């Protein structure tokens, strides 16, 4: 009797709208009122990690990183890796900037002790 009770089936797992429709019902039971925004984020995350040949994916490939300071509607889906750390300077927010990430220290190991003076 259970197979006859199905009301919707996702046939194309790469189509955002059909996947979002299925995810939205599951999210609505836990986060009522925010289901549209969250279903969109979850759909983008799931489709982005879906392998080319298979329709199943590993849920460990999607991570959630909670960062203090803003609200739910500031959430976004980021492709790649996110490292949660506090800012190490007094500047914690910047608009329209370019970011460089170094994996090694960039400070000088020792200061320069010799100098050349040119007198004319």
Secondary structure, DSSP 8 states (H G I E B T S, - for coil): -GGGG-------TT-HHHHHHHHHHHHHTTSTTSHHHHHHHHHHHHHHT--SS-S---GGG------TTS-GGG----SS-------SSS----SS------SS--S-SS----------
